[in-house]
């Protein structure tokens, strides 16, 4: 069913009609009936025109239905269905009951090209019509319709199973797309939170400092205002880079930025170890964790000192501020974002109370 297959691949759209073309070999039955028919020449000509017209309509419907979608296409394929049905009826005067051999084609067309209601209508009506004819004609008088009846039942079952599988596959594709979209939104939201949260916190601190210095030390106040302009530009560039998926600040750059931000708040930064202790792949998430940890220190800790320790596969950030209870370590969008980044990088993040006071953030691979 074309418009139910939202996840259909381009290859299926281009070559799916071949399935309909292959099924045309079963026109052998009405063709054989025409060849062996004793009908008059005009009726035979009418029958052959019906077979050729049916084949053309059936194949055209598959080509159009597989390659295009939309309300206009649905109307066209439905008109083609009625044309094919009309062509099949043209063979009835010449081949009588053998015209029922067109039913499997019409049932499959309804299943794969038309809507779901049409699928159920044709795949229920088809077996009912053939069964009714077999019963009405008498099983002893005509044995060949029995074979057609079983074929129609088999086609109805196969079409129903395939339709269910197609709809299930399409729904699975929709869910995968929705999940990927949701994950992408969360990733962008996390990146923007980390970037703006840190940058706006530093800008706020520098603005407060500039306000205090504007009368006492105008030159230094001006320097702080210039720094606010620079940080604002960096934040804008960072958001743009995040949206385009291109931002990846190095750990060394983040250490310098964190030191500057902490210094503006009167917090000393001590660094132990080298950024070379972490691999390039580890440095990127480590830089994000350090950025968020610095933001948290500036916002919540009231600390006077922060120590960053770097060793192979490990980043530790300690402060001597108020501290954080382990029960609270999983709350808050910042800490949650840190945990998500760590998990995505294959690392373990632990946020706990430091000794004798403060907070410890450890990132370990």
Buried (B, 14 or more C-beta within 10 A) or exposed (E): BBBBBEBBEEEBBEEBBEEBBEBBEBBEBBBEBBEEBEBEEEBBEBBBEBBEBBBBBBBBBBBBBBBBBEEEBBEBBBEBBEBBBEBBEBBBBBBEBBBBBBBBBBBBBBBBBBBBEBBBBBBEBBBEBBBEBBEEEEEEEEEEBEEBBEBBBEBBEBBBEBBEEBBEBBEEBEEEEEEEEEEEEEBBEBBBBBBBBBBBBBBEBBEEBBEEBBEEEEEBBEBBBEBBEEBEEBBEEBBEBBEEEEBEBBBEEBBEBBBBBBEBBEBEBEBEBEBEBBEEEBBBBBBBBBBBBBBBBBBBBEBBBBBBBBEEEBBBBBBBBEBBEEEEBEEBEBBEBBBBBBEEBEBEBBBBBBEEEBBBBBBEB
